[in-house]
Amino acid sequence: MPLLHDNDSLRHFCQQAATRPVLLLDTEFIRQSTLQPKLGLVQLYDGDQLALVDPLAITDWQPLADLLANPAVTKVMHACLEDLDAFHTIGIAQIQPLIDTQMAALLLGQGSSLGFAALVESITGTALDKGESRTNWLARPLRDAQLQYAANDVLFLLPVYQALQQQLSTEQYQLLLAEAEQIQLRRSQQWPDRLRFIDIKNSWQLPARALVVLQRLVCWRLEYARGKDLALSLVFKDAQLFDIARKAPTSLSALQAIAGLPERELKRHGRTLLQLVEQALASQPVHWPEPVYHREAFAGYREVTAQIREVVQQAAKQHQLPAELLATKRQQTEFLNWCWRIDDNERSQLPKPELLRGWRQPLLAPVLPFPTHLVQE
């Protein structure tokens, strides 16, 4: 099973696939130590032609980008989030219309994390061989068994999609299309780096003095990781940055006394960390972030989290939707942070949280707990 490894062959496939109603697609990539996935293979199947595309050889991705944005061809993926990240590394940011079969299975009551192999077996009766799942997809040449494993991910996606499509109502199908649009919109709606410290677990427990340090540390880690293409945790883990911010060391000995910090990284970055702490604490306190804003309308982090969760459960039941689809934990936390963990000026410059956008907005906006001042606006 040969790889497609030249621009002309890819363009020819895309021209043919543009005449078909459905395109099944998947990717294989490596993301063990890097910030961005390293694309190793692209699998495409239009119900007639199969193409295994070698991204290490292709230099012109425009024909594929045009195909994936073609509104006349429905694209189908399974558990698409990481694949979308992989496509983004080759400049493909729009895949529409798109149906995710994992979300379809969730909508049909089959659970929130059903794996592809389990779904294939439940629908077709075929047990896929997963023996090549640990393949290094950047290695060349790839063996026939590895290529067949990759091909199966799109060959069997077609009967899975067809079976699920028959079970979905028109309203459910349209919801899946709308959700795929929201997922792809997410990348352009991310919060700026200066607010990424809010994502650190338990950061709401820190006083303003520690939060300004955490803010500097998180921004530095992002910049460093992007420059080196390193996974964030390989620079410093979230919990390690949290401890540095909480203790705000002013000397190497104080920094080294913080439990759990890797000695190698302290040697490499110790003085930089101390400079960041010093610069943060030297800034004007009036500009330091607060743990929460509008405290008079804030019942408490755990209390509000529970309140949001309960509202989501009730709305999901009312509208006969899986709660995991209506509002993930990440989306619920994003809503809480948008309401209470950024000031009014910052909020005015940010996009609305996902629970207040797209198809979710009419279902959740009337029932979510808003701070008093936001309700009055």
Protein Blocks (a to p, Z undefined) as FASTA:
>chain_A
ZZdfbfklmmmmmmmmmmpmbdcdddddddfkbmbdcdfbdcddehlaccdddfklpcbl
klmmmmmmmmkbccddehjllmmmmmmmnopabdcddddfklmmmmnonajkbcfklmmm
mmnopacdfklmmpcfkbccddfklmmmmmmmmmmmmmmmmmmmmmpcfklmmmmmmmmm
mmmmmmmmcccfklmmmmpghklmpcfklmmmmmmmmmmmmmmmmmnopafklmpgfklm
mmmmmnopabfklmmmpghiafklmmmmmmmmmmmmmmmmmpcfklpccfbghkllmgbj
klmmmmmmmmmmmmmmmnopafklmocfklmmmmmmmmmmccfklmmmpccdfklgcjll
mmmmmmmccdfklmmZZ
